[in-house]
Amino acid sequence: MQKVVYYQKGKVMTPQEQEIEKMQNEIIKELRAVFKGNMKIFDWDIPENDDRKSAELIIDVMQNAMDVLQKEIKEGKFDQY
């Protein structure tokens, strides 16, 4: 997993950039846990599950949710969170 690097030589990081540096691995871990948890549910509920198809459907829903969140951020819905 490639880590995003916010530090650039000679540039002072914002408090938010410093915090994301500390938290990004945990955020990635949590996201993967949600994905894997849903994969398990598909395996439990569907005999002879097609894991690849399930993974594609789950990631589509997760991506859609991320896209909605990104739109809401751009609309300012989290400006005063």
C-alpha positions in Angstrom: 0.0 0.0 0.0 1.5 3.3 -1.0 1.5 6.0 1.6 0.7 9.6 0.7 3.5 11.9 1.7 2.5 15.4 2.7 5.9 16.7 3.8 7.9 18.6 1.3 11.4 20.0 2.1 11.1 23.6 3.2 7.3 23.5 3.5 5.6 23.6 6.8 2.8 21.1 7.1 -0.6 22.3 8.3 -2.1 20.7 11.4 -4.4 18.7 9.2 -1.5 17.4 7.1 0.3 16.4 10.3 -2.8 14.6 11.6 -3.4 12.7 8.4 0.3 11.6 8.4 -0.4 10.0 11.7 -3.9 8.6 10.8 -3.7 7.5 7.2 -2.6 3.9 8.0 -5.5 3.5 10.4 -8.0 4.9 7.9 -6.8 2.5 5.3 -7.0 -0.4 7.7 -10.6 0.5 8.7 -11.7 0.8 5.1 -10.2 -2.6 4.2 -11.9 -4.1 7.3 -15.3 -2.8 6.1 -14.6 -4.3 2.6 -13.5 -7.7 4.0 -16.4 -7.8 6.5 -18.8 -7.4 3.6 -17.0 -10.1 1.6 -17.5 -12.5 4.5 -21.2 -11.7 4.6 -21.5 -12.5 0.9 -19.7 -15.8 1.4 -22.0 -16.7 4.3 -25.2 -15.7 2.5 -24.4 -17.1 -1.0 -23.6 -20.7 -1.6 -20.7 -21.0 -4.1 -20.2 -17.3 -4.1 -18.3 -15.6 -7.0 -15.8 -13.7 -4.9 -14.6 -11.5 -7.7 -18.1 -10.4 -8.6 -18.9 -9.8 -5.0 -15.7 -7.7 -4.6 -16.5 -5.7 -7.6 -20.1 -5.0 -6.4 -19.0 -4.1 -2.9 -16.2 -1.8 -4.1 -18.7 -0.1 -6.5 -21.0 0.7 -3.5 -18.0 1.9 -1.4 -16.8 4.1 -4.3 -20.2 5.6 -4.7 -20.4 6.4 -1.0 -16.9 8.0 -1.2 -18.0 10.0 -4.3 -21.1 11.3 -2.4 -18.9 12.3 0.6 -16.5 14.1 -1.7 -19.4 16.0 -3.3 -20.8 16.9 0.1 -17.3 18.2 1.1 -17.1 20.4 -2.0 -20.6 21.7 -1.2 -19.4 22.7 2.3 -21.4 20.3 4.3 -18.4 19.5 6.6 -17.1 23.1 6.9 -18.4 23.4 10.4 -18.3 19.7 11.5 
